[in-house]
């Protein structure tokens, strides 16, 4: 089984973004991807928390 870390995901998506937006500075691309990745993770965590809360009631 292969384990992918958050950093691996961020690096992969940063590289993809830079292909589509080559004029974007790599640091800006990484910052954007990092913020987007963790915002999405928070949204998923919130959905799971809400689903568990509703189920437990």
JOJO-V80694 format. One record per backbone hydrogen bond with DSSP energy under -0.5 kcal/mol. NH is the residue of the N-H (numbers start at 0). CO is the residue of the C=O. Records with the same first field share a line. If there is no record, write none. Layout:
BEGIN
NH: CO ; CO
END
This chain:
BEGIN
3: 1
4: 2
8: 4
9: 5
10: 6
11: 7
12: 8
13: 9
14: 10
15: 11
16: 12
17: 13
18: 14
19: 15
20: 16
23: 20
28: 24
29: 25
30: 26
31: 27
32: 28
33: 29
34: 30
35: 31
36: 32
37: 33
38: 34
39: 35
40: 36
41: 37
42: 38
43: 39
44: 40
45: 41
46: 42
47: 43
48: 44
49: 45
50: 46
51: 47
52: 48
53: 49
54: 50
55: 51
56: 52 ; 53
END
